[in-house]
Amino acid sequence: MSARTHLDALENQSVFIFREAYHAFKNIAMPWSMGKDSNVLIWLANKAFFGRVPFPVLHIDTTYEFPEMLEFRDWAAKHYRLKLIVKINEEARARGVGYERHDPVTVTHELKTVALQQVLAEHKFDALITGIRRDEDPTRAKERYFSPRNAQYEWDYKDQPPEFWGQFASNPAPGEHVRVQPLLDWTEADIWRYIEREKIPIPQMYFARNGQRFRSLGCSPITKPVPSHAATIAEIIAELDQTKTSERAGRAQDHHERNAMQKLRARGFM
C-alpha cells in the first residue's frame, strides 16, 4: 500500500468514526490541546462535516500552558470558526494546587482530570472526541474506538466492549459518557505525514530551535524538549525512523511513578 493510499484509508476511517459519533450522541465536545494530534482532529472534523466543526472544542487550561500554545489557540479558534470552551479548575488553583508545591500526577489529576469532570457535569456531554493513539503508550493501546466511562468518570480498562462489524458502544447510562477515538489506529509518523500532505497548521514549537524541539506538548514546568535539528516535517519523519525514545518521554506525569499513566487514565485522564 502506498503512503498516500495508507493515509487515505486512515482518513476515511476517521471521518466514518466522526460521523458515527455525531449520529449516535446528542451532546458532543472535542477536547483540544493545540498539539499536533488534536489539530489533525480539527482538520478531519472539517472534512467530515463539510467545512465546519459542528460541536464545541474544549481546552482544559491548567494555567501552565506555554504562551505560544495560547497564541496558537486564539488564532486557530478564529481561523476555523470554532465554538471554544475554556475550563480552569479554579477551586484547585485557589487551594494552591500547582507544580510549585505538588507532584506532577497530583497536578495532572486536579487541573486536567477534575477540570474535565467539572465541565462534563456543567454541560452534560455524553461523548468526547479525543485524539489519543494506540502507539503513544501501552495503556492507550487498550482503548476502543468508542470507549465508555462510568458515572464516576472512571475507565474499566479490564472490561472493554467488543467492536465487531462496526458496532460501537453508543448508549451510555445517565451520568456516563463515551470517549470516541478517531485517531486510534494512526501512528506518530502517520500524523506527521498527514500534516505534511494536508498542510495543517501546528504550533512552531514542534520544529527545532537551538538544537532542541518539542515532540509532545503539555504543561510548561514538566514538558521538556528533545535534542533535535529537525526544522521541517520531512526531517522530523526521518528523525522518527531513527529514534528509540518514546513520544511522551518528555512528559513528567507519565513517569512520576510506576503505571502512572494507567492510574491517571483509569481515573478519567485523557
Order of alpha helices (4+ residues) and beta strands (2+ residues): alpha-beta-alpha-beta-alpha-beta-alpha-alpha-alpha-beta-beta-beta-alpha-beta-beta-alpha-alpha
